Amino acid sequence: MARVDIVMPQMGESIAEGTLSRWLKKVGDEVKRDEPLFEISTDKVDAEIPAPSAGVLAEILVQEGETVPVQAVVARLETEKGALTAVGGGGAGAGNEAPASEAPRAPAEAPANASSGEAGGSGAAAAAPAGATGNGTPGSGPQSPSDLGERLRTKSSPVVRKIAAEHGIDISGMSGSGIQGRVTKKDILSAIESGAAPAARSGPPAAGASMHAPHGAVQHGPAPQPWPGDVVEPMSRIRSLTADHMVASKHTNAHVTSFFEVDLTRVARIRASMRKDFEAQSGQKLTFLPFILQAVTQTLKAHPILNASVSGNSLIFRKQYNLGIAVALDWGLIVPVIKRADELSLTGLTRQLNDLATRARAKKLKPEEVQEATFTITNPGVFGSLMGTPIIPLGTTAILGLGAIEKRPKVIAGADGEDTIAIRTCAYFSLSFDHRVVDGSDADRFLAQLKKTLETLPDPSGA
């Protein structure tokens, strides 16, 4: 019998820590290779981590809810053969490197991107593997603890560096609340909120800090206190990250929202006429959303400012059309991204939508699948909402909200020009945009063209 170290995997190159949210096995349980062993939450995504080999779970070292650095040993697995290894490499107490056959099969790493979609959190610093130099090349020996600590302290995430640059804050002089004093998004938002020069901070949040505010930010007035009979629950990791992102967006983007009513009667007729054959051929359920996504990508090409990013005093006009689609989960919200949506057919968009939504609910998304959105669509209409004012994801300039699609009486022109009342299938579309760079006329022209595209959609049958 031999023991294999199970380590906290690195879920993206900008991720330095992860929270072990739930054990799926208990000590003494037998596990098969690739069987889900535990769930983790990072700044980018929630995921199930599979067992690297078959065996018995012998020891659990990290409890549910604990946050530890990547490559930290979280458990040990007893196996029938093989030497003591640190699966994933670089784990504490590793005796030898893991053989190639024992490499972790966790979701692949993704490059850091300051323009990630709504589900992207603050990100974290990348901890270099032991034996690597600061530039990522192999070194002559293991990295000293002080060197690693300095790297973790000074190397913040792209989102943190972007916010700091926009507000003229030097993060190298800050002592953050992350690993080894690393500056987190909560720290930078706290510094901005206070309006004071960044100062060293240690210990728990000050009295009066709001549970709804970034770490260290003091709300106006006393913090709410529980009353007899109340239930107090800490925020889940995904809820906390969503809160951070929403606050950061409100601090950064100048939000304005426009509303248009769109007549989807023609889309409804086309969908009804092709639905049976489409679903029989593709095996996919055909909803209104793929039609809307196709129209959005076409319209974005004519209005590039809505597919752009703000970088300091510069604008980055994205040439990829990556659509973030907000997915409501029982435990929070996540935004998987359909990459290069303009290159996909109606069938391709439908497949991608269904696949990403299914894997989001099963915690099977990879980090790169929730990054690099250039425009986002949220669909609260499925819950009955008529309209809303969604918050723009950081790194983008707009988000489209879709209200409930329902039949309404409308006044329309008859065949000979007289007014008549007809039953039409309609929905309200809302566009929240960053008024720093997007004018109201830009937003309204975008919505007007999107409305026209959907209301004059060509029928594939030629009708």
Secondary structure, DSSP 8 states (H G I E B T S, - for coil): -EEEEEE----STT--EEEEEEESS-TT-EE-TT-EEEEEE-SS-EEEEE-SSSEEEEEE-S-TT-EEETT-EEEEEEESSS--EEETS--TT--EE--GGG---S-------TT--TT----------TTB-TTSSB-SS---HHHHHHHHHH---HHHHHHHHHTT--GGG---SSGGG---HHHHHHHHHHTS------SS--TTB-TTS-TT-B-SS------TT-------HHHHHHHHHHHHHHHHS-EEEEEEEEE-HHHHHHHHHHHHHHHHHH-----SHHHHHHHHHHHHHH-GGGGEEEETTEEEE-SS--EEE-EEETTEEE--EETTGGG--HHHHHHHHHHHHHHHHTT---GGGGS--SEEEE-GGGGT---------TT-SEEEEE---EEEEEEEE-TTS-EEEEEEEEEEEEEEEETTT--HHHHHHHHHHHHHHHHT---TT--
